[in-house]
């Protein structure tokens, strides 16, 4: 009965392929979760950088106003 042995190999091959498919889907899901975490962290970091840049701009504006004031006094 060579047909029965071939059928058993076919079933075994199908089972292994199914197992590989399930494992690959699990790893893809983990990678997507990692990607979401990276995006979340990058967004948080960009918000902090934006806050620092705004603080620097505010400081520069204040310094510019003080310099203008000092130049005005020096001219008089």
Beta strands, then each sheet from edge to edge (+ up, - down):
end
